[in-house]
Amino acid sequence: MTNADYVTPITFGSIINQAFLSLKQQYQLILSVLLSFLSTNVLYLVVNCPTSANIWSTLKHVLTSPSNSQIMQLHGSIQDLYQGNDIVTIYLQKDKGLFDELVATGQSISLVDFNLYVF
């Protein structure tokens, strides 16, 4: 089913509304474009989605939900980060970037812990 399958044409006798046909074609094109841009890695997630809106909401839900392994990897990256030959500002930017990614997952570390990792 596509978005257009949920829309019924307005008919006047045996004449179908051309606006409906145009809308149905647009829905089908949007759905087709969305599906064509998806890789096989995520295509299986949306195979049964009847509308483009369902595809968007499914992808948003699945791809924005942080996994525990992702959160643990970010914690580990923060702990493993070292200055090396980087100047202080570059080092702090890297650490802040990792901290911001962690916050974006819905997790965070306290400022005290962050300072312990960094300094």
N, C-alpha and C positions, 0 to 999 in steps of 0.2 A: 504494500500500500504506500502511496505517496501522499504528500500534502494535498494534492489535487483530488485524491479519492475522498477526502473529507468535505469537499466543496461540491454542492450539487448545482447543476446548471439551471439558470432561470430561462424558462422557455415561454414563448408566446405562440401557442398553437404548435406548429411543427418547426418553428424557427428557434434555434439555440442562440443564446446571447453570445456574441463574439467576444465580449469582455471576459466571460467565463472561460472560453477556449484559450484566450491569451493568458489568463491567470494560470490555468492548468498547465500550459506549456512552460510558463516561467517556473512554477513549482518543480516540474520535472527536470528542468535545466539546472536549477539550484541543487537538487538532490543528486543529479548526475555529476555535477562539478565537485561537490563535496566528496562523493565516493571515489572519484577519479584521483583526487589529491591525497587520499589516505594510503599509507603503506600497508603491506600485508601484515605487518606487526600489530596494527590497530584495527584493521578492517573487520576482523572477526568480532570486535566489540560492538559494531553497529549494523551487522548484517540484518538483524531483525527489527531495526528501527524503521517505523513506517513513515516518519516525516523528517525533514531537515532539522526542525526544532528538536526532535528526539535525538538526532545524531549529535547536535551541539551539546545538549544537556548531558548525554551519556559520556561524551568525550571530556567535557568539563569535569564531571564528577570523577571519572576514572583517572584522568591525567593530572588532576590537581590534588588528589588525595595522597599525602605523603606516606610512604611505607616506613616501617620500622627500620629496615636496612638503610634506607636513605637518611633517616635521622641519625642512626648510629654512625654512618659514614661521615656525616657532617661533624659530629662530635669528635670523631677520630681525626678528621682533617684539621680541626681547630687545635687539637692537642699536638699533632705532628708538625704543625707549621713552624718553621724556624727562619730566622732572618737571613742566614747565609751571607751572600754578597750583596743582598738588596739594601738600598738605603732605607732608613726608618720609615719614611712616608709610604714607600711601596709595600713594605712588610705590613704596616698597619692597615693599608687599603685592602690587602689580601685577607687579613684577619677579619676586618669589618665586613667584607663581602661574604665570607663564610658565616659569620654571625647573622647577617641579614638573611641569608638563605635559610638558616635554622629558624629564625623568627617567622619567615614566610611559611614554614611547614606547620606553624601553630605551636611549636616548641620554642623554648628559649633557655638561656642560662642567665644566672644572676650576674650583675655587673662585677661583683667580687670574683666569681668564678672566671668570667671573661678576662679580668685583669690578671688572674693567676695564670691563665693559659698564655696570655700575651707577654707578660713581663716576668 
